[in-house]
Amino acid sequence: MSISSAPSTPRPGLASTDSSQPLLRLSQTLRDIRRDSWATGSDSPYPAGPTSRISTLTLSEKFTLGPDPSQWGFDVSRDGVIEPDDDLHDPAGDKESEPAKSTAPKVSFRGLANVGCLSFLCAIFLALFIGYPVITYANTPRYMPRINSTGQVPSMGNFGLIDFDTPSVAYTVKSKRDGTEMVLVFSDEFNVDGRTFYPGDDPYWEAEDLHYWATNNREWYDPEAITTANGKLVVTFSQKPTHGLSFQGGLLSSWNKFCFTGGYIEAAVQLPGLNNVAGMWPAIWTMGNLGRAGYGATLDGMWPYTYDSCDVGTAPNQTRNGLPLAAMTQGDHLYNFELSYLPGQKLSRCTCNGEDHPGPKHLDGTYVGRAAPEIDMIEAQVGGEPKRGEVSQSAQWAPFNHRYSWDNSSDNMIITDPSISHLNDFVGSITQQATSVVTDTNQRCYEYVEDCYSVYGFEYKPGYDNAYIAWVSDSKISWTINVAGVGPDPTVEISGRPIPQEPMYMIVNLGMSENFGAIDFEHLIFPNHLRVDYVRVYQRPDSINIGCNPKDFPTQDYINKCSFPPVFSL
C-alpha cells in the first residue's frame, strides 16, 4: 500500500494546506498507519514484502494541519452557520449596516438581580460581624461575666453576681441593726485555684501595680503577689528587691467593676504572721468610686470628704479669710494647731452651673456634694500589753470637727463589749478625721498560730435619716456610730456630714508602713500571707443598690472624661 497524492479538491476533514502532504484515506486501517510510521523496514514490526514501501516521513510531516481553518475541509465562511454571539467575537464589525448604538449603559433584570443579591449578602455579613457584636456589647451590663486568663467564667446567680459555690444557708442574713432580713447580692468564694488579677483577668477584681506613696509604704504592690489557692484568696508579702524598694505586697480592688450603696459586707479572714509581732498592715476596706486607691490625682479634693453643704467646710484649709478662728487654733499640734491642710472639696454643693461636676442636682438647682469617702472593715495591728492582735474599725471624714472631736456620747457611739473594744487614740490629723474603735481579734486566726478564719464586716445605712455604721469583729457587733455623731459643729461653722452615700468599691491589701505603727523587723517572718475565704455583700430587698454608676450618684461619665488626661490610670 502506498500514500497517494492529495486530490485537487479537498475533502472535508482530510485536506492539507500543502498539496505535497499525503492525505489520509478513510480506507486506511490503523495497522497501515502504524506500519507506515516506521522510518525503515528494519524498524517496522511488520515484514516488508516486494510490494511494500516504507515511508520515511515523520508523523508531524504527514498530519500537520495548516493555520487556516478554511482549508481543513469545513465550511467556516461568514455566510455559513451564524451563531447569536458572533458579533461579540468580531472586533471589526459592519459599522455601516449596524444601527446607531446608545452610549447609555445597558441594564438588565439579570444584572439588577446579581447586584441586589451581592448587596444583600454584604449587608448580612456586616450585620453579623459588626452590627451584632456592637449591639450585644451596648446592651450588656458592666457586671456581665467575662472569661479571665485562667479560663474561668463566673456563674450567673441572683442579680448576676453571686458565686454558685456560696452555700444556700448564706443567701440571707439578719440585719445587725434591727434583725430584718437582708439578701445576698454579691459573693466570691475564691474556690477556683490559680486565679490571677492582672488588668483584664477578672470581671470584678483587679490588682494594682504601683507604690502606695501617699502613706509612705515600704513595699511595691504587684499583681504577682495575689492569687487563689486551696479555696482562698492569698495576698503574699515578701522581702525582695523590686522597683527600688525592698518588699513586695499586693492590693486588690473592685474599683469601677463592682460597687454597692448601703447594706452589709463581710469577709472570713486569716490574718498574716503572728498575733504578737507588729509591723504588717493588712486591711479590707471600701472607698467611693470617684476616687481610685493609689492614684493621688483622683483623691485630691475628694478623699475623705462626705459633705453636701455649701459653706466654709468646702473651702481650702476649712477657712475663709482666716476664719473661723477655731480652724486655725484647734487642730493638729504638729502643724501649729491648724485644723486642715485639705485643698477644699472639689465637687462641692457650691459648684456653679456649667463647671465640672458629675451631678446630680438638688431640687433647688444646686449640685449634690460628691467625693470619695472611706469606710474600713478592718486595719489589723498589734498593740496593748501584753502584745496581742487588734483591728481598727473606722470611717474617715472631712470636713473636720474642732480638735477632731466628734460627738462620741453613748447615744452616738455604742461599744458592744468594752472589755475588748476601746476608742482609738488616733482621732485625726491635717488630712483626715477618724471615728475609730480598736477591738481585740480572735487570737487563734493568724497564719502562724492556727488554721482558722474570723468573720469581719460592717453594715451601714447611707445619708442623714437614721443613718449609721455598725462594725462586726469575730462574727459579733463590735461597735456602732450613728449619724448624729458627725453632726453640725458651730465652733468651726460646718454642717452635718452624711453617712457615705457614694457607690463604694472593695479593697483588700497587705502592706507595711511606719505611718501605721512601729515595725518589728527582728521578729517578723517573711513571706507572710493575708488569706480571705470569701467576701459577701447583702442588702435589704427593698433597697437593692449595686453598681458603680447609680442614677442618684453617677460616676461613669465623670471617670471617662477624666481618663484623658489619665487621672484614673498610671
C-alpha positions in Angstrom: 0.0 0.0 0.0 1.2 3.5 -0.7 0.2 7.0 0.2 -1.1 8.8 -2.9 -1.2 12.5 -3.6 -4.0 14.6 -2.4 -6.8 15.4 -4.8 -7.2 18.8 -6.2 -10.4 19.4 -4.3 -10.1 18.9 -0.6 -12.4 16.5 1.1 -13.9 17.6 4.4 -11.7 16.6 7.3 -8.9 15.1 5.0 -7.4 18.1 3.2 -4.0 19.6 3.9 -2.9 23.1 3.0 0.2 21.6 1.4 -0.6 19.5 -1.7 2.7 17.7 -1.2 1.5 16.4 2.1 -0.2 13.0 2.0 -3.9 12.6 2.5 -5.3 10.1 5.0 -7.8 8.0 3.2 -10.7 6.5 5.0 -9.8 3.1 3.7 -6.5 3.2 5.6 -6.5 0.9 8.6 -4.9 1.5 11.9 -2.4 -1.2 11.0 -1.5 0.6 7.8 -0.9 3.9 9.6 1.3 2.3 12.3 3.2 0.4 9.7 3.9 3.4 7.5 5.1 5.4 10.5 8.3 3.4 10.8 11.3 5.1 9.3 12.9 1.9 8.0 11.9 -1.6 7.2 14.1 -2.9 9.9 12.3 -0.7 12.5 8.9 -1.9 11.5 7.4 -4.9 13.3 5.7 -5.9 10.0 7.6 -7.9 7.2 8.4 -5.8 4.1 7.1 -7.7 1.1 8.0 -7.0 -2.5 5.0 -4.7 -2.9 5.5 -2.8 0.3 7.1 0.7 0.7 8.3 2.1 4.0 7.6 5.8 4.3 10.4 8.0 5.5 8.1 10.9 6.5 7.6 11.7 10.2 4.2 11.9 11.9 4.3 15.7 12.2 5.1 15.9 8.5 2.3 13.6 7.5 -0.5 15.1 9.6 0.2 18.7 10.3 -2.8 21.0 9.7 -2.4 24.4 8.3 -3.2 27.6 10.3 -6.2 28.4 8.1 -9.3 26.5 9.3 -11.0 27.0 5.9 -8.5 24.5 4.4 -9.4 21.8 6.9 -12.4 20.7 4.9 -15.1 22.5 6.9 -17.4 25.4 5.8 -16.2 28.2 8.0 -17.4 31.1 5.9 -19.3 34.0 7.4 -22.4 33.1 5.5 -22.3 29.6 6.9 -23.5 28.8 10.4 -24.3 32.1 12.2 -24.4 32.0 16.0 -26.1 34.6 18.2 -22.8 35.7 19.8 -20.8 36.1 16.6 -20.8 39.9 16.9 -19.1 39.6 20.3 -16.1 38.0 18.6 -15.9 40.2 15.6 -13.8 43.3 16.6 -14.3 44.9 13.1 -18.0 44.5 12.6 -20.1 46.1 9.9 -20.4 49.6 11.3 -22.2 50.9 8.3 -25.0 48.3 8.4 -25.4 48.5 12.2 -27.9 50.8 13.6 -26.7 53.6 15.9 -26.0 52.3 19.3 -26.9 54.1 22.5 -24.0 55.1 24.7 -26.1 54.6 27.9 -25.2 51.5 29.9 -27.5 48.6 29.4 -29.4 47.4 32.5 -31.0 44.0 32.5 -33.1 42.2 35.1 -30.4 39.7 35.5 -27.8 42.4 36.2 -30.1 44.0 38.8 -30.7 40.6 40.4 -26.9 40.0 40.7 -26.2 43.4 42.2 -29.2 43.0 44.6 -28.0 39.6 45.7 -24.5 40.7 46.3 -25.7 43.8 48.3 -27.9 41.6 50.4 -25.1 39.2 51.2 -22.8 42.2 52.1 -25.5 43.6 54.4 -25.9 40.2 56.1 -22.1 39.9 56.7 -21.9 43.4 58.1 -24.8 42.9 60.4 -23.4 39.5 61.6 -19.8 40.5 62.2 -20.1 44.2 63.1 -23.7 45.1 64.0 -24.5 42.1 66.2 -21.3 42.4 68.4 -21.8 46.2 68.8 -25.4 45.9 69.8 -24.6 43.0 72.1 -21.9 45.0 73.8 -24.0 48.1 74.1 -26.8 46.1 75.8 -24.6 44.1 78.1 -24.4 45.3 81.8 -20.9 46.1 83.1 -21.1 43.2 85.5 -21.7 40.6 82.7 -19.3 37.8 83.3 -16.1 37.7 81.2 -13.6 34.9 80.8 -10.4 35.5 82.7 -6.8 34.4 81.9 -7.3 31.1 83.7 -10.4 30.3 81.7 -12.9 31.0 84.5 -16.4 32.1 83.7 -18.2 33.5 86.7 -21.6 31.8 87.2 -24.7 33.8 86.9 -26.8 33.7 90.1 -29.0 36.2 91.9 -28.5 39.6 90.3 -25.7 38.0 88.2 -23.1 38.5 90.9 -23.4 35.5 93.2 -20.8 32.8 93.2 -22.6 29.4 92.8 -20.2 28.0 95.4 -21.9 30.1 98.1 -23.8 27.8 100.3 -27.6 28.3 100.3 -27.7 29.0 104.0 -25.6 32.1 103.3 -28.2 33.6 100.8 -29.8 35.7 103.6 -28.6 37.2 106.9 -30.3 39.2 109.6 -29.6 42.9 109.9 -27.2 43.7 112.7 -29.3 46.8 113.4 -32.9 45.6 113.6 -33.0 41.9 112.7 -34.8 42.4 109.3 -33.8 40.0 106.5 -31.1 41.0 104.0 -30.4 39.2 100.8 -27.2 38.3 99.1 -26.3 40.5 96.1 -22.6 39.6 95.6 -20.3 36.9 96.7 -16.9 35.5 95.8 -15.9 32.2 97.4 -12.4 32.1 95.7 -12.8 28.3 95.3 -11.1 28.1 91.9 -7.4 27.9 92.4 -4.9 29.7 90.3 -6.9 32.8 89.6 -4.9 35.9 88.6 -5.9 39.5 88.8 -3.8 41.4 86.3 -5.8 44.1 84.4 -8.5 42.3 82.3 -8.2 38.9 84.0 -11.2 39.1 86.2 -14.7 40.7 85.8 -14.9 42.0 89.4 -11.3 42.4 90.7 -8.1 44.0 89.6 -4.7 44.0 91.3 -2.7 47.2 91.3 0.9 47.7 90.1 2.2 50.7 92.0 3.9 52.2 95.0 1.4 53.5 97.6 3.4 56.6 98.2 0.7 58.6 100.0 1.2 56.6 103.2 5.0 56.0 102.7 4.6 52.3 102.3 7.8 50.2 102.2 6.5 47.8 99.5 5.6 47.8 95.9 2.2 46.5 95.1 2.4 43.9 92.4 -0.3 41.7 90.8 2.2 38.8 91.1 1.6 38.8 94.8 -2.2 37.9 94.6 -3.7 34.6 93.6 -6.1 31.9 94.8 -5.0 28.7 96.4 -6.8 25.9 98.4 -10.1 27.8 98.0 -8.8 31.1 99.4 -7.7 34.4 98.2 -4.0 34.7 99.1 -2.1 38.0 99.3 1.7 37.5 99.8 4.1 39.9 101.4 7.7 39.1 100.7 11.1 40.5 101.2 12.6 41.1 97.7 14.1 44.0 95.8 11.6 45.4 93.4 11.2 48.9 91.8 13.8 50.4 94.1 12.1 49.0 97.2 12.9 46.0 99.5 9.4 44.5 99.8 6.5 43.3 97.6 2.9 43.2 98.7 -0.5 43.2 97.0 -3.6 45.4 96.7 -6.8 44.1 95.1 -9.8 46.3 94.4 -13.2 46.2 92.6 -12.9 49.9 91.5 -15.3 50.7 88.7 -16.2 47.0 88.4 -18.4 46.3 91.4 -19.8 48.8 93.8 -22.7 48.8 96.3 -24.5 51.5 98.2 -25.8 50.6 101.7 -26.1 47.1 103.1 -23.8 44.7 104.8 -20.4 43.4 103.7 -18.4 40.6 105.4 -15.3 38.6 104.9 -13.8 35.5 106.5 -10.2 36.3 107.2 -7.0 34.7 108.4 -4.5 37.5 109.4 -0.8 37.3 108.4 2.1 36.3 110.6 1.8 36.1 114.4 -0.6 37.8 116.8 2.1 39.4 118.9 4.6 40.8 116.3 3.9 44.3 115.0 4.7 45.7 111.6 2.3 44.3 109.0 -0.7 46.4 107.7 -3.4 44.1 106.4 -6.7 45.8 105.5 -10.1 45.3 104.0 -11.9 48.5 103.3 -14.2 50.4 100.9 -14.0 53.8 99.1 -16.3 55.9 96.9 -15.9 55.1 93.2 -15.0 58.7 92.3 -11.5 58.1 93.9 -9.2 55.3 93.0 -6.9 54.0 95.8 -3.3 54.6 95.0 -4.0 57.2 92.3 -3.3 60.5 94.1 -4.8 62.8 91.4 -8.2 61.2 91.8 -8.2 61.7 95.6 -7.1 65.3 95.6 -10.1 67.3 97.0 -12.1 64.1 97.0 -10.9 62.0 100.0 -12.1 61.8 102.7 -14.9 64.2 102.1 -18.5 63.2 102.7 -20.3 66.6 102.6 -23.4 68.1 101.0 -23.5 71.7 102.2 -22.2 75.0 100.7 -20.2 76.6 103.5 -16.7 77.1 104.8 -16.5 73.3 105.2 -15.8 73.0 101.5 -13.1 75.7 101.4 -9.3 75.0 101.4 -7.9 74.6 104.9 -11.5 74.8 106.0 -11.2 78.6 106.4 -12.1 81.8 104.5 -10.0 84.9 105.2 -8.5 83.2 108.3 -11.9 82.4 109.8 -13.3 80.7 111.7 -10.6 81.1 114.3 -11.0 77.6 115.7 -9.9 76.1 112.4 -6.6 78.0 112.9 -6.0 77.1 116.5 -7.8 73.9 117.4 -6.2 71.4 115.1 -3.0 69.3 114.7 -0.3 70.2 117.2 2.4 69.1 114.7 1.2 71.8 112.3 0.9 74.9 114.5 -2.6 73.7 115.6 -4.1 74.3 112.2 -7.1 72.0 111.6 -6.9 71.2 107.9 -4.5 71.2 105.1 -7.0 69.8 102.6 -7.4 71.7 99.3 -11.2 72.0 99.7 -14.0 69.8 98.4 -13.5 69.6 94.6 -17.1 68.6 93.7 -19.0 70.5 96.4 -22.5 71.8 96.6 -21.0 75.3 95.9 -20.1 74.3 92.3 -21.5 76.8 89.8 -23.7 75.8 86.8 -21.5 74.8 83.9 -18.5 73.9 86.0 -17.0 70.4 86.1 -19.3 68.2 88.2 -20.7 64.6 87.8 -24.2 65.7 89.1 -26.9 65.2 90.0 -28.7 68.3 91.3 -31.0 69.0 94.2 -34.5 70.4 93.7 -33.2 73.9 94.4 -30.8 73.6 91.4 -27.6 73.2 93.4 -25.3 70.3 92.8 -25.1 67.3 95.2 -21.8 67.4 97.1 -19.7 64.5 95.8 -16.5 62.9 97.0 -14.6 59.7 97.8 -15.3 58.7 101.4 -13.8 55.7 103.2 -15.2 53.0 105.5 -12.7 50.4 106.8 -13.9 46.9 107.6 -10.5 46.2 109.3 -7.0 47.5 109.6 -5.2 44.9 111.6 -2.4 45.8 114.1 -0.6 44.5 117.2 -0.9 46.5 120.4 -1.6 46.5 124.1 0.3 44.9 126.9 1.0 42.1 126.6 1.1 42.3 122.8 -2.0 41.0 121.1 -3.8 41.2 117.8 -6.3 44.0 117.3 -8.3 45.6 114.5 -9.1 49.2 113.9 -12.6 49.6 112.5 -13.2 53.1 111.3 -14.6 55.7 108.9 -12.7 58.8 107.7 -14.4 62.2 107.4 -14.0 65.7 106.1 -14.6 68.5 106.9 -13.3 68.2 110.5 -14.7 68.9 113.9 -12.6 71.2 116.1 -9.9 69.2 117.7 -11.2 66.3 115.6 -13.7 65.7 118.4 -16.8 64.1 117.2 -19.8 63.6 119.4 -19.0 60.1 120.8 -21.6 60.2 123.5 -23.3 56.9 124.4 -26.2 57.8 122.0 -23.8 58.0 119.1 -21.0 55.6 119.9 -22.2 52.2 121.0 -19.5 49.8 122.0 -20.8 46.2 122.5 -18.1 44.8 124.7 -15.8 47.4 126.4 -13.6 44.6 127.7 -12.2 44.0 124.2 -13.0 47.3 122.5 -12.0 50.9 123.1 -11.9 54.2 121.3 -8.8 54.6 119.2 -6.3 57.1 120.4 -5.9 58.4 116.8 -8.7 60.8 116.1 -7.3 62.8 113.2 -4.7 65.0 111.6 -4.5 67.8 109.0 -5.6 65.3 106.3 -8.4 63.4 107.9 -10.7 62.9 110.8 -11.3 59.4 112.1 -14.0 57.8 114.0 -12.3 54.5 115.1 -12.7 51.8 117.7 -10.0 49.2 118.3 -11.1 45.6 119.1 -9.2 42.5 120.1 -9.2 39.9 117.4 -9.7 36.1 117.7 -6.1 35.4 118.7 -6.1 32.0 117.1 -6.9 33.0 113.5 -3.4 34.0 112.4 -1.3 32.4 109.8 1.4 31.0 112.1 -0.9 30.3 115.0 -3.9 28.2 113.8 -5.6 27.5 110.6 -8.9 29.2 111.2 -10.8 32.2 109.9 -12.6 35.0 111.7 -15.5 36.9 110.2 -15.3 40.7 110.0 -17.7 43.2 108.4 -19.8 46.3 108.6 -23.4 47.3 107.9 -24.4 50.8 107.1 -27.3 53.0 106.0 -26.3 56.0 103.9 -27.5 59.6 104.3 -28.9 61.5 107.2 -32.1 59.9 108.3 -31.5 57.2 110.9 -28.2 56.6 109.2 -25.4 54.5 110.9 -22.4 52.2 110.5 -22.2 49.0 112.6 -18.9 47.0 112.6 -18.5 43.3 113.1 -15.5 41.5 114.6 -15.3 37.7 115.0 -18.9 37.4 113.9 -20.2 39.8 116.7 -21.0 43.5 116.6 -18.1 45.4 117.9 -19.4 49.0 117.8 -21.8 51.4 116.1 -21.7 55.1 115.1 -24.9 57.0 114.5 -25.0 59.9 112.0 -25.6 62.4 114.8 -22.1 61.7 116.0 -20.8 63.7 112.9 -23.5 66.3 113.0 -23.0 70.1 112.8 -20.1 71.8 114.6 -20.8 75.5 115.1 -17.3 76.0 116.6 -15.8 75.5 113.1 -19.0 76.6 111.3 -19.6 73.3 109.4 -22.8 71.4 108.8 -23.5 67.8 109.5 -21.8 65.1 107.4 -23.9 62.2 106.0 -23.0 58.6 106.3 -21.3 57.9 102.9 -23.8 58.0 100.1 -21.4 57.3 97.2 -21.2 53.9 95.5 -18.5 52.1 97.4 -16.0 49.6 96.0 -14.0 46.9 97.8 -10.2 46.8 98.6 -8.1 44.0 100.0 -4.4 44.8 100.6 -1.3 43.7 102.6 1.4 46.4 103.1 3.8 47.9 105.6 4.4 51.4 106.8 5.7 53.3 109.8 2.7 55.7 109.2 0.5 52.9 110.7 2.8 51.8 113.5 6.2 50.6 114.6 7.7 47.7 112.6 9.4 44.8 114.5 11.8 43.7 111.8 13.6 41.4 114.2 10.7 39.1 114.7 8.6 39.5 111.5 8.5 36.4 109.3 8.8 36.7 105.5 6.9 35.8 103.5 3.6 36.2 105.2 0.1 36.0 103.9 -3.3 37.5 104.2 -5.9 34.9 103.4 -9.6 35.5 102.7 -12.1 32.6 102.5 -14.9 34.7 101.0 -16.4 38.1 100.5 -20.2 38.6 100.6 -22.4 41.6 100.3 -26.1 41.8 101.4 -28.8 44.4 101.1 -32.4 44.9 102.1 -34.8 43.6 99.5 -36.4 47.0 99.2 -33.1 48.8 98.9 -31.1 46.9 96.3 -28.5 49.3 95.0 -25.5 47.8 93.3 -23.3 49.1 90.5 -20.7 51.9 90.2 -22.9 54.3 88.3 -26.3 54.6 90.1 -28.7 57.2 88.9 -28.6 59.2 92.1 -24.8 59.2 92.3 -23.4 58.7 88.8 -19.7 58.2 88.3 -19.1 56.7 84.8 -19.2 59.9 82.6 -17.0 61.8 85.0 -14.4 59.0 85.2 -14.4 58.6 81.4 -13.9 62.4 81.0 -11.1 62.4 83.5 -9.3 59.5 81.8 -7.8 62.0 79.4 -5.5 63.2 80.8 -5.2 59.8 82.5 -6.2 60.8 86.1 -7.6 57.4 86.9 -4.6 55.4 85.4 -0.9 55.4 85.6 
